[in-house]
């Protein structure tokens, strides 16, 4: 019971047809998604804030461990410049995401558990976190030991 060349050619032709249909569908989906991305409808906004459209930006990460010793003043300067136009709540979330590693994350966690932190407005919370990171990582280990 062998397969003839004509039967194989028929199977190949059917497969080619399926692939062409899939390619056409993929192109159609790509065009539709592209059109949808260009048209952003105005959403009703009850509290008069802007619709959240995250800008495309490359925020610097901050990592402090035995291998990577990022510079905190440089990180905070770049982070502040690149997130200046964002609401404080968004900047605070981004700051938490950009702090990589156990030590920086634990510093931010400890800040959140201090008394009175939750009662602060978002801008104050952001400033507290920035200042605490600066205090924790701004000095060398030798300077901290001397104190």
ZAFIGU-637927 format. One record per residue: residue number from 0; residue in one letter; x, y, z of N, C-alpha, C, CB in turn. Coordinates in steps of 0.05 Angstrom, whole numbers, always signed. Glycine has a CB too. Example, Ala and Ser with C-alpha at 12.3 -4.5 7.8 and 13.67 -1.06 7.14 Angstrom:
REM residues 2
  nr rest    nxx    nyy    nzz   caxx   cayy   cazz    cxx    cyy    czz   cbxx   cbyy   cbzz
   0    a   +264   -114   +156   +246    -90   +156   +264    -66   +156   +226    -89   +181
   1    s   +257    -45   +142   +273    -21   +143   +258     +1   +157   +282    -12   +114
//
This chain:
REM residues 147
  nr rest    nxx    nyy    nzz   caxx   cayy   cazz    cxx    cyy    czz   cbxx   cbyy   cbzz
   0    x    +17    -23     +0     +0     +0     +0    +18    +25     +0    -19     +0    +24
   1    x    +29    +31    -22    +46    +54    -25    +31    +79    -33    +68    +49    -45
   2    x    +43   +101    -26    +31   +127    -32    +43   +136    -59    +36   +148    -10
   3    x    +25   +145    -76    +34   +153   -103    +43   +182   -101    +12   +150   -124
   4    x    +59   +190   -122    +69   +217   -123    +45   +237   -126    +88   +220   -147
   5    x    +25   +229   -140     +2   +247   -144    -12   +252   -117    -18   +234   -164
   6    x    -14   +231   -101    -27   +234    -74    -10   +252    -57    -30   +207    -60
   7    x    +17   +249    -57    +34   +266    -42    +32   +295    -51    +63   +257    -43
   8    x    +31   +299    -77    +28   +326    -88     +2   +339    -79    +30   +326   -119
   9    x    -19   +323    -77    -45   +333    -68    -44   +341    -39    -67   +311    -71
  10    x    -30   +325    -22    -27   +332     +6    -10   +357     +9    -13   +308    +22
  11    x    +11   +360     -6    +28   +384     -5    +12   +408    -14    +53   +380    -23
  12    x     -4   +405    -35    -21   +427    -45    -41   +436    -23    -36   +419    -70
  13    x    -53   +416     -9    -71   +423    +13    -57   +437    +35    -84   +397    +24
  14    x    -32   +428    +42    -17   +442    +63     -9   +470    +55     +8   +426    +69
  15    x     -2   +474    +30     +5   +501    +20    -20   +519    +22    +15   +499     -9
  16    x    -43   +508    +16    -68   +524    +18    -74   +532    +47    -91   +507     +6
  17    x    -70   +513    +65    -74   +519    +94    -55   +541   +103    -71   +494   +111
  18    x    -29   +538    +95     -9   +558   +104    -16   +586    +92    +19   +550    +95
  19    x    -25   +587    +67    -33   +612    +55    -56   +625    +70    -40   +608    +25
  20    x    -76   +608    +77    -99   +618    +93    -90   +629   +120   -119   +596    +97
  21    x    -72   +615   +133    -62   +624   +159    -46   +650   +156    -44   +602   +172
  22    x    -30   +652   +135    -15   +677   +131    -34   +700   +126     +4   +673   +107
  23    x    -55   +695   +110    -74   +716   +104    -88   +725   +130    -95   +706    +84
  24    x    -96   +705   +147   -109   +712   +172    -90   +727   +190   -118   +686   +186
  25    x    -65   +719   +192    -45   +733   +208    -41   +761   +199    -18   +718   +208
  26    x    -40   +765   +173    -37   +793   +162    -61   +810   +169    -33   +792   +132
  27    x    -85   +798   +167   -110   +812   +174   -110   +820   +203   -134   +795   +167
  28    x   -103   +801   +221   -102   +807   +249    -82   +829   +255    -95   +782   +266
  29    x    -58   +828   +242    -38   +849   +246    -48   +876   +238    -12   +842   +231
  30    x    -62   +877   +215    -73   +903   +206    -94   +913   +225    -85   +900   +178
  31    x   -111   +895   +235   -133   +903   +253   -121   +914   +279   -152   +879   +259
  32    x   -101   +900   +290    -89   +908   +315    -75   +935   +311    -69   +887   +325
  33    x    -62   +939   +288    -49   +964   +282    -69   +987   +281    -34   +963   +256
  34    x    -92   +982   +268   -113  +1003   +267   -125  +1008   +294   -136   +994   +248
  35    x   -128   +988   +310   -139   +992   +337   -119  +1008   +354   -145   +965   +351
  36    x    -94  +1003   +351    -74  +1018   +366    -73  +1047   +359    -46  +1006   +362
  37    x    -80  +1054   +334    -80  +1082   +325   -104  +1097   +335    -78  +1083   +295
  38    x   -126  +1083   +338   -151  +1096   +347   -155  +1090   +376   -175  +1086   +330
  39    x   -151  +1110   +393   -155  +1107   +422   -180  +1123   +429   -130  +1116   +438
  40    x   -202  +1110   +435   -227  +1125   +440   -225  +1141   +467   -251  +1107   +441
  41    x   -239  +1163   +468   -240  +1178   +492   -258  +1163   +512   -251  +1207   +487
  42    x   -247  +1156   +534   -262  +1142   +554   -274  +1162   +574   -245  +1121   +570
  43    x   -298  +1158   +584   -309  +1176   +603   -291  +1176   +628   -338  +1168   +611
  44    x   -286  +1199   +638   -267  +1202   +660   -280  +1217   +683   -241  +1216   +651
  45    x   -292  +1203   +703   -307  +1217   +723   -291  +1235   +741   -321  +1196   +740
  46    x   -265  +1229   +746   -250  +1245   +764   -230  +1264   +751   -234  +1227   +783
  47    x   -235  +1269   +725   -219  +1289   +710   -189  +1283   +709   -223  +1316   +721
  48    x   -181  +1257   +711   -153  +1251   +708   -149  +1241   +679   -143  +1230   +729
  49    x   -125  +1242   +670   -119  +1233   +643   -121  +1203   +642    -91  +1243   +634
  50    x   -128  +1192   +618   -128  +1164   +614    -99  +1154   +616   -141  +1156   +586
  51    x    -96  +1131   +628    -69  +1121   +632    -58  +1108   +606    -68  +1101   +655
  52    x    -39  +1121   +594    -25  +1110   +571     +4  +1111   +578    -31  +1126   +544
  53    x    +15  +1088   +585    +43  +1088   +594    +62  +1096   +571    +50  +1061   +605
  54    x    +79  +1114   +577    +99  +1122   +556   +120  +1100   +552   +112  +1149   +563
  55    x   +131  +1100   +529   +153  +1082   +524   +178  +1094   +535   +155  +1075   +494
  56    x   +189  +1083   +556   +213  +1094   +568   +230  +1071   +579   +207  +1115   +589
  57    x   +256  +1076   +580   +274  +1057   +591   +284  +1068   +618   +298  +1052   +572
  58    x   +271  +1059   +639   +279  +1067   +666   +303  +1051   +675   +256  +1064   +686
  59    x   +321  +1064   +689   +345  +1049   +698   +338  +1031   +721   +367  +1069   +706
  60    x   +350  +1008   +722   +346   +990   +746   +367   +998   +767   +349   +960   +738
  61    x   +361   +991   +792   +380   +995   +814   +384   +968   +827   +371  +1017   +834
  62    x   +409   +959   +828   +415   +933   +840   +439   +937   +859   +421   +912   +819
  63    x   +436   +925   +882   +458   +927   +901   +461   +899   +914   +453   +949   +923
  64    x   +482   +885   +906   +488   +859   +917   +518   +855   +916   +473   +836   +903
  65    x   +527   +831   +921   +556   +825   +922   +569   +829   +895   +561   +797   +932
  66    x   +553   +827   +873   +565   +830   +846   +560   +858   +835   +552   +809   +827
  67    x   +535   +867   +836   +528   +893   +824   +526   +914   +846   +502   +891   +808
  68    x   +540   +936   +842   +539   +958   +862   +532   +983   +847   +567   +961   +876
  69    x   +507   +985   +838   +498  +1009   +824   +501  +1034   +841   +469  +1006   +814
  70    x   +505  +1056   +827   +508  +1082   +840   +481  +1094   +846   +525  +1101   +823
  71    x   +473  +1098   +871   +446  +1107   +878   +442  +1136   +870   +442  +1105   +908
  72    x   +461  +1155   +872   +455  +1182   +863   +449  +1184   +833   +478  +1201   +870
  73    x   +465  +1168   +818   +461  +1168   +789   +434  +1155   +782   +484  +1152   +775
  74    x   +428  +1133   +795   +402  +1120   +790   +379  +1139   +797   +400  +1095   +807
  75    x   +379  +1151   +820   +357  +1169   +828   +354  +1193   +810   +361  +1178   +857
  76    x   +377  +1204   +801   +376  +1227   +783   +362  +1219   +756   +404  +1238   +778
  77    x   +371  +1197   +745   +359  +1187   +720   +330  +1180   +723   +375  +1163   +709
  78    x   +324  +1166   +745   +297  +1157   +750   +278  +1182   +753   +295  +1139   +775
  79    x   +287  +1201   +769   +271  +1225   +774   +266  +1240   +748   +284  +1243   +794
  80    x   +287  +1243   +732   +283  +1258   +706   +264  +1243   +688   +310  +1260   +692
  81    x   +266  +1217   +686   +249  +1202   +668   +221  +1197   +677   +262  +1176   +662
  82    x   +216  +1201   +703   +189  +1196   +714   +176  +1221   +724   +189  +1175   +736
  83    x   +188  +1244   +719   +178  +1270   +729   +150  +1276   +721   +197  +1292   +721
  84    x   +143  +1269   +696   +117  +1275   +685    +94  +1256   +694   +118  +1275   +655
  85    x   +102  +1235   +709    +82  +1215   +718    +71  +1222   +745    +95  +1187   +719
  86    x    +46  +1213   +751    +35  +1217   +777    +53  +1203   +798     +6  +1207   +779
  87    x    +52  +1213   +823    +69  +1202   +844    +64  +1173   +849    +65  +1218   +870
  88    x    +39  +1165   +848    +32  +1137   +853    +45  +1119   +832     +1  +1133   +853
  89    x    +44  +1127   +807    +56  +1111   +785    +87  +1111   +789    +49  +1123   +758
  90    x    +99  +1134   +795   +128  +1135   +800   +136  +1117   +822   +137  +1164   +805
  91    x   +120  +1117   +844   +127  +1100   +867   +126  +1070   +859   +107  +1105   +890
  92    x   +106  +1062   +843   +105  +1034   +834   +129  +1028   +816    +79  +1029   +818
  93    x   +136  +1046   +799   +159  +1042   +781   +185  +1040   +797   +160  +1064   +760
  94    x   +187  +1057   +817   +211  +1057   +834   +214  +1029   +847   +210  +1079   +855
  95    x   +192  +1018   +857   +193   +992   +869   +201   +970   +849   +166   +985   +882
  96    x   +191   +973   +825   +198   +953   +804   +227   +955   +796   +180   +957   +780
  97    x   +238   +979   +796   +265   +983   +786   +286   +976   +807   +269  +1011   +777
  98    x   +278   +973   +832   +297   +965   +853   +299   +934   +852   +288   +975   +881
  99    x   +321   +924   +844   +325   +896   +839   +342   +884   +861   +338   +891   +811
 100    x   +335   +861   +871   +351   +847   +891   +339   +849   +919   +379   +859   +892
 101    x   +347   +832   +936   +336   +830   +963   +341   +854   +980   +347   +806   +977
 102    x   +365   +865   +979   +371   +887   +996   +355   +912   +989   +401   +894   +995
 103    x   +355   +922   +964   +339   +946   +958   +309   +941   +963   +343   +954   +929
 104    x   +299   +917   +957   +271   +912   +961   +264   +911   +991   +263   +885   +948
 105    x   +282   +901  +1007   +276   +900  +1036   +277   +928  +1047   +297   +882  +1050
 106    x   +293   +945  +1037   +294   +973  +1047   +266   +986  +1041   +316   +990  +1033
 107    x   +256   +982  +1017   +229   +993  +1011   +207   +980  +1027   +224   +990   +980
 108    x   +210   +954  +1033   +190   +940  +1049   +189   +951  +1077   +195   +910  +1049
 109    x   +213   +955  +1089   +215   +966  +1116   +203   +994  +1117   +244   +966  +1125
 110    x   +207  +1010  +1097   +196  +1037  +1097   +166  +1035  +1098   +205  +1052  +1071
 111    x   +154  +1017  +1083   +124  +1015  +1082   +113  +1006  +1109   +116   +996  +1060
 112    x   +129   +992  +1125   +118   +982  +1150   +123  +1002  +1173   +131   +956  +1157
 113    x   +136  +1024  +1168   +140  +1043  +1190   +115  +1058  +1196   +163  +1063  +1183
 114    x   +113  +1066  +1221    +89  +1080  +1231    +85  +1107  +1216    +90  +1084  +1262
 115    x    +61  +1112  +1208    +54  +1137  +1195    +57  +1137  +1165    +71  +1158  +1206
 116    x    +71  +1117  +1154    +75  +1116  +1125    +49  +1115  +1109    +92  +1092  +1117
 117    x    +31  +1098  +1118     +5  +1095  +1103    -12  +1120  +1103    -10  +1072  +1115
 118    x     -8  +1137  +1123    -24  +1161  +1125    -14  +1184  +1107    -25  +1171  +1153
 119    x     +8  +1180  +1094    +20  +1201  +1077     +7  +1200  +1050    +51  +1196  +1075
 120    x     +8  +1223  +1036     -1  +1224  +1008    +21  +1211   +990     -7  +1254   +999
 121    x    +13  +1204   +966    +31  +1189   +949    +58  +1204   +944    +18  +1184   +922
 122    x    +56  +1230   +940    +81  +1245   +935   +100  +1244   +959    +74  +1274   +928
 123    x    +89  +1245   +983   +106  +1243  +1007   +118  +1214  +1009    +89  +1249  +1032
 124    x   +102  +1194  +1003   +112  +1167  +1003   +135  +1163   +984    +89  +1147   +996
 125    x   +132  +1175   +960   +153  +1173   +940   +179  +1186   +950   +144  +1186   +913
 126    x   +176  +1210   +962   +199  +1225   +972   +212  +1210   +995   +190  +1253   +981
 127    x   +196  +1198  +1013   +207  +1182  +1035   +223  +1159  +1024   +184  +1172  +1053
 128    x   +213  +1145  +1005   +227  +1122   +993   +253  +1131   +980   +209  +1107   +972
 129    x   +252  +1152   +965   +276  +1162   +952   +297  +1170   +973   +270  +1187   +934
 130    x   +289  +1184   +993   +308  +1193  +1014   +320  +1169  +1029   +295  +1212  +1033
 131    x   +303  +1149  +1035   +313  +1126  +1049   +332  +1110  +1032   +289  +1108  +1058
 132    x   +327  +1107  +1006   +345  +1093   +988   +372  +1109   +987   +333  +1090   +960
 133    x   +370  +1135   +986   +394  +1152   +984   +410  +1148  +1010   +386  +1181   +980
 134    x   +396  +1148  +1033   +410  +1146  +1059   +423  +1118  +1061   +391  +1151  +1082
 135    x   +409  +1097  +1053   +419  +1070  +1056   +442  +1064  +1037   +396  +1050  +1051
 136    x   +441  +1073  +1013   +461  +1065   +993   +479  +1087   +984   +447  +1054   +969
 137    x   +475  +1111   +995   +492  +1134   +987   +519  +1134  +1000   +478  +1159   +993
 138    x   +522  +1122  +1022   +547  +1122  +1036   +560  +1094  +1033   +543  +1128  +1066
 139    x   +587  +1095  +1033   +601  +1070  +1030   +600  +1055  +1057   +631  +1075  +1022
 140    x   +606  +1029  +1057   +606  +1013  +1081   +626  +1024  +1101   +612   +984  +1075
 141    x   +648  +1034  +1091   +669  +1045  +1109   +659  +1069  +1124   +694  +1052  +1094
 142    x   +644  +1087  +1110   +633  +1111  +1122   +613  +1104  +1143   +621  +1130  +1101
 143    x   +596  +1084  +1138   +576  +1075  +1157   +589  +1063  +1182   +557  +1055  +1144
 144    x   +611  +1048  +1178   +624  +1036  +1201   +637  +1058  +1219   +646  +1016  +1191
 145    x   +648  +1079  +1206   +660  +1100  +1222   +639  +1114  +1239   +674  +1120  +1203
 146    x   +615  +1117  +1229   +594  +1130  +1244   +585  +1113  +1268   +570  +1137  +1226
//
